[in-house]
Structures are given as C-alpha cells and as structure tokens.
Amino acid sequence: MLAMAPAAAGERDLFLTPFSAASPWNTPIGAGAVFSADDSPQTRDLLDGPHALIHAGTWSMPIYLAAASDPWVRVHDAENARDFRAQVPPAARPDPMGDRHMFVVAPDKTQVLEMYGARVGADGSIAAVRAFRVDLRGPGMFLKDGRFPGVRAMDASGMGGVIRAWELRAHRIDHAMTFLLPYARLRHGPVWPSARED
C-alpha cells in the first residue's frame, strides 16, 4: 500500500508527494488566513473527539503502486460508461466499507487510476461505480473528463489531502489535509478551491 519513506532530498517522488507545487493541495496557508476560534463548533469537533481520529484501514483510500510486471486488467467505470486498461497489483483490494475506494498509481508514478465503488472480479477485472485517471504532475483538481467530477463530489483527486505513513513517522505534513466533520457542523456552500460542495 503506501510507501514508507520520503524521496531523497532534491527528488520529487509523485507517489509520496503528488501534484504540482502550484496545486491547491500543496499551497501553503497564506499569512492572512483567519482561523476558527478555539471554542467554535468546528474546532471543538477536532479537539474533543470522538470525531478526531484518522481513518486507516476502513473508510480510507487504499493507494497501491503498480509494478511494471503487474498484469493489465480492465476497469469499467459505470457512471461514465467507459473502460480503462491499467496495471494493477494482484493483491490490490478496495476499502471494505461502503465507498470502496481503491487507487492504483502507474509504475512510472505519473498517473493514478482512482476508483469509487470498486469491486474486483474473479478474473482480476474491476467494476467501479466511478473511475478517473488523474495526472499526478497536475493540480489534482478540476477533473472534467466525465459526467461526474472525480471520486469526490468536490471535484478533486482522492489522493489530495491524504496523510501518508512516512509523514506520521517524520512528524511532518507539508500539504493540505481533508477532514470529515458531522453534517451539523458544516458551513454549506463550496470552499476554495472547489466549486462544489462535498
């Protein structure tokens, strides 16, 4: 699944740190950012739990790196009525929970095939509710190649905002993160950089 160490200094490994430096996922918080107060409902949800936890293994987005020797399989995207061919590790499996996400990064690490609602057949083929190829060298946003905007309703790559094992070991996360908050705590309407509400 996720790799265990960052790339050597001076190199950028797109499997470990995806998207361009100009991507919203990699854009630092500006000096003029205004943060919620410590007693705001959103901040309390993060600090008080039980909501403050990391989903790993369930309700997560398993990310696999394909090897050049992995078999080519057919991936069917039902919502967009299209098929992909991709190299997929034989042991790759979607998250077991309802969203059934599964992401497979190509051996050259330039693209990821992101799947939502994925099910692996006995022959290795994959049937997904929705699937997108995302360029890991691009912004990771504004996915317009289908009827639906990527595997997230916010029109963004599912790899954006994911915490990686090597980052936890290094005690350092240098990118935006995604958070899940209870519906009652959300302010409605799209939040930059998305043009859609998720």
C-alpha positions in Angstrom: 0.0 0.0 0.0 1.5 3.4 0.9 5.3 3.7 0.7 7.2 4.0 3.9 9.8 6.8 3.4 10.0 10.1 1.6 12.1 10.5 -1.6 15.7 11.6 -1.3 16.4 15.3 -1.0 16.3 17.0 -4.4 14.0 14.4 -5.9 10.2 14.6 -6.0 8.5 11.2 -5.8 4.9 11.7 -7.0 3.8 8.6 -5.3 4.9 10.1 -1.9 4.1 13.7 -2.7 1.6 14.0 -5.5 0.6 17.1 -7.6 2.4 20.2 -8.7 4.0 22.7 -6.4 1.3 25.1 -7.5 -1.6 22.7 -6.7 -4.1 23.8 -4.0 -3.1 20.6 -2.2 0.5 21.8 -1.9 -0.2 25.5 -1.5 0.9 26.9 1.9 -1.6 28.7 4.1 -1.3 32.4 3.5 -0.2 34.9 6.1 -3.6 36.5 6.1 -5.5 33.2 6.9 -8.3 33.6 9.5 -8.7 30.6 11.8 -11.8 29.5 13.7 -11.8 30.4 17.4 -10.8 27.7 19.9 -14.4 27.4 21.1 -16.0 27.3 17.6 -18.1 24.1 16.9 -15.7 23.1 14.1 -12.6 23.4 16.3 -14.4 21.6 19.2 -15.1 18.7 16.9 -11.4 18.3 16.1 -10.2 18.7 19.7 -12.9 16.8 21.8 -13.4 13.6 19.8 -14.7 11.0 19.3 -14.6 12.7 15.9 -10.9 13.4 15.9 -9.4 10.3 14.5 -7.5 9.0 11.5 -9.3 6.5 9.3 -6.8 3.9 8.3 -7.9 0.5 7.0 -11.6 1.4 7.0 -13.4 4.3 5.4 -10.0 5.1 3.9 -8.5 5.3 0.4 -6.0 2.5 -0.2 -3.3 3.5 -2.6 -1.2 0.9 -4.4 1.8 1.4 -6.6 1.8 -0.9 -9.6 4.9 -2.6 -10.7 6.0 -2.9 -14.4 5.4 -6.7 -14.0 1.8 -6.4 -12.7 -0.9 -7.7 -15.0 -3.0 -5.4 -17.2 -6.7 -5.5 -16.2 -9.9 -4.0 -17.5 -11.5 -1.4 -15.2 -15.2 -0.5 -16.0 -16.5 3.0 -15.0 -20.3 2.5 -14.8 -21.3 6.1 -14.3 -19.3 7.4 -17.2 -19.8 4.3 -19.4 -16.2 3.8 -20.2 -13.4 1.3 -19.8 -9.7 1.7 -18.8 -6.8 -0.7 -19.0 -4.4 -0.5 -16.1 -1.7 -2.4 -14.4 -3.0 -3.5 -11.0 -1.2 -5.5 -8.3 -2.9 -8.8 -7.9 -3.3 -8.2 -4.1 -4.9 -4.8 -4.5 -8.3 -4.5 -2.9 -10.7 -1.7 -2.2 -11.5 -0.3 1.2 -14.1 -2.7 2.7 -16.5 0.0 3.7 -19.4 1.4 1.7 -17.3 3.8 -0.5 -15.0 1.0 -1.6 -12.3 3.4 -2.8 -9.1 2.0 -4.4 -6.4 4.0 -6.1 -3.6 2.4 -8.3 -0.6 4.5 -9.2 1.0 3.6 -12.6 4.6 2.2 -12.4 6.1 5.4 -13.8 4.3 7.3 -11.0 2.8 10.0 -13.3 -0.8 8.9 -13.1 -3.2 7.3 -10.7 -6.4 5.5 -11.6 -8.9 6.4 -8.8 -11.9 4.2 -8.2 -15.0 4.7 -6.2 -17.3 1.7 -5.5 -14.7 -0.7 -6.8 -15.2 -4.5 -6.9 -12.6 -6.9 -8.0 -13.8 -9.8 -10.1 -12.5 -13.4 -10.0 -10.6 -12.7 -13.3 -8.9 -9.6 -11.8 -11.1 -7.2 -13.7 -12.6 -4.3 -11.7 -16.1 -2.9 -11.9 -16.3 0.6 -10.4 -19.2 3.0 -9.9 -16.8 5.8 -11.0 -13.2 5.8 -12.1 -10.8 8.6 -13.2 -7.2 8.8 -14.4 -5.6 11.7 -12.6 -2.2 13.3 -13.7 0.0 13.4 -10.5 2.0 16.2 -12.1 -1.0 18.5 -12.3 -3.2 20.3 -9.8 -5.3 17.3 -8.6 -8.4 19.5 -9.0 -11.0 20.4 -11.7 -11.5 16.9 -13.1 -13.7 17.4 -16.1 -13.3 14.2 -18.2 -16.6 12.6 -17.2 -20.2 13.2 -16.2 -19.2 13.4 -12.6 -16.3 15.3 -11.0 -13.8 12.7 -9.9 -14.2 10.3 -7.0 -15.0 13.1 -4.6 -18.0 15.3 -5.0 -15.7 18.3 -4.5 -14.2 17.8 -8.0 -10.8 16.8 -6.7 -8.4 13.9 -6.6 -9.0 11.4 -3.8 -5.2 11.4 -3.3 -5.3 15.0 -2.3 -5.2 15.6 1.5 -4.3 12.0 2.4 -1.9 11.5 5.3 0.8 9.1 4.4 2.6 6.7 6.8 6.0 8.3 6.2 4.6 11.7 7.2 3.4 10.4 10.5 6.8 8.8 11.2 8.5 12.1 10.2 6.1 14.2 12.3 5.7 16.5 9.4 2.8 17.1 7.0 3.5 19.8 4.4 0.2 19.8 2.5 -3.5 20.5 2.9 -5.5 17.7 4.6 -9.0 16.6 4.2 -11.3 16.4 7.2 -14.6 14.8 7.8 -17.0 16.7 10.0 -20.6 15.9 11.1 -23.2 17.4 8.8 -24.5 19.7 11.6 -21.0 21.3 11.9 -20.6 22.1 8.3 -21.0 25.5 6.7 -22.8 25.0 3.5 -21.6 26.0 0.1 -18.3 25.3 -1.8 -15.0 26.0 -0.1 -12.0 27.1 -2.2 -10.6 25.7 -4.4 -13.6 23.6 -5.1 -16.6 24.9 -7.0 -18.8 22.2 -5.5 -20.0 21.2 -2.0 -19.0 17.8 -0.8 
